[in-house]
Amino acid sequence: MTTKKEKLNPEMESLTRGIGSRLKEERKRLHLKATDFESHGGWPASTIYGWEAGKASPKSEFYAATAKLGFDVQYIITGRRTSGSLTGRLRPCRRFRHRPHPSAKRYRQHGKGNDLITEDVLMGR
């Protein structure tokens, strides 16, 4: 971390700003406020805002703690998303409630119980 008197070279300054903007993006993706970090590691909101503004970069302890919250740490540091699904807080979505596959209706006529088996096969369960 640099002090106020130290001046970063332009390349490092750009890197720090990029990390800060991606940190903010991840925080918003997980629907967290900067004040939430006080209870998840003791970091005051002012420190979080400073990192997001690119004034400094977090230490490794911060990245380890945020990974447990579902942050994509690789993305924050490098700008490349981690392959696979991301973890974190999930919000319910009305649009994707469980509905039978449209083709399952066609197979229900084959008898009692077949509709469940057919739906499982169609949905890949």
C-alpha positions in Angstrom: 0.0 0.0 0.0 1.4 3.4 -0.9 1.3 6.5 1.4 -0.1 9.8 0.3 3.4 11.1 -0.4 4.4 8.3 -2.7 3.3 8.6 -6.3 2.6 5.5 -8.4 3.9 5.3 -11.9 1.1 5.6 -14.5 1.0 1.9 -15.3 0.6 0.9 -11.6 -2.0 3.7 -11.1 -4.0 2.3 -14.0 -3.8 -1.2 -12.5 -4.9 0.0 -9.1 -7.9 1.8 -10.6 -8.8 -1.3 -12.5 -8.7 -3.4 -9.4 -10.8 -0.9 -7.6 -13.5 -0.7 -10.3 -13.7 -4.5 -10.5 -13.9 -4.7 -6.7 -16.9 -2.3 -6.8 -18.5 -4.3 -9.6 -18.2 -7.5 -7.6 -19.5 -5.9 -4.5 -22.6 -4.7 -6.4 -23.1 -8.1 -8.1 -23.4 -9.7 -4.6 -25.7 -6.9 -3.4 -23.3 -5.8 -0.6 -22.8 -2.3 0.8 -19.3 -1.0 1.7 -20.5 -0.9 5.3 -21.1 -4.7 5.2 -17.3 -5.3 5.3 -17.0 -4.1 8.9 -18.9 -7.2 10.0 -17.0 -9.4 7.5 -13.4 -8.6 8.4 -13.4 -5.2 10.2 -12.7 -3.1 7.1 -14.3 0.4 7.5 -16.4 1.7 4.6 -14.0 4.5 4.0 -11.2 1.9 3.3 -13.5 0.1 0.8 -14.3 3.3 -0.9 -10.6 4.2 -1.1 -9.8 0.9 -2.7 -12.7 1.2 -5.2 -11.5 4.7 -6.1 -8.0 3.3 -6.9 -6.3 5.2 -4.1 -4.7 1.9 -2.9 -5.1 -1.9 -3.2 -6.3 -4.4 -0.7 -3.9 -6.9 0.9 -4.2 -10.7 0.5 -6.2 -11.1 3.7 -9.0 -9.1 2.2 -9.0 -11.2 -0.9 -9.1 -14.4 1.1 -12.0 -13.1 3.2 -14.0 -11.9 0.2 -13.5 -15.2 -1.7 -15.5 -16.8 1.1 -18.3 -14.3 0.4 -18.5 -15.3 -3.2 -16.3 -12.6 -4.8 -14.5 -13.7 -8.0 -11.0 -12.8 -6.7 -9.3 -13.7 -10.0 -11.6 -11.3 -11.8 -10.9 -8.5 -9.4 -7.1 -8.9 -9.7 -6.7 -9.9 -13.4 -9.9 -8.8 -15.1 -10.6 -12.4 -16.3 -13.6 -14.2 -14.9 -13.2 -17.5 -13.2 -14.5 -20.3 -15.4 -17.6 -22.1 -14.0 -20.4 -20.9 -11.9 -19.8 -18.2 -9.3 -21.0 -18.5 -5.8 -22.5 -15.8 -3.6 -25.9 -14.5 -2.6 -28.7 -15.7 -4.8 -31.8 -13.6 -5.2 -35.0 -15.3 -6.3 -36.2 -14.6 -9.8 -39.9 -14.8 -10.6 -39.1 -15.5 -14.3 -37.5 -18.9 -13.8 -39.8 -20.7 -11.4 -40.0 -24.5 -11.8 -42.2 -25.3 -14.7 -42.5 -28.6 -16.5 -40.6 -28.9 -19.8 -43.1 -28.2 -22.7 -42.4 -31.7 -24.1 -43.3 -33.4 -20.8 -47.0 -32.6 -21.3 -47.0 -34.7 -24.5 -45.7 -37.8 -22.5 -48.1 -37.6 -19.6 -50.7 -39.5 -21.5 -48.6 -42.7 -21.2 -49.9 -43.4 -17.7 -49.6 -42.4 -14.0 -46.0 -41.9 -12.9 -44.6 -41.6 -16.4 -44.9 -37.8 -16.3 -42.3 -37.7 -13.4 -39.9 -40.0 -15.1 -40.2 -38.2 -18.4 -39.7 -34.8 -16.8 -36.6 -36.0 -15.1 -35.2 -37.4 -18.3 -36.0 -34.2 -20.3 -34.5 -31.9 -17.6 -31.4 -34.1 -17.4 -31.8 -35.2 -13.8 
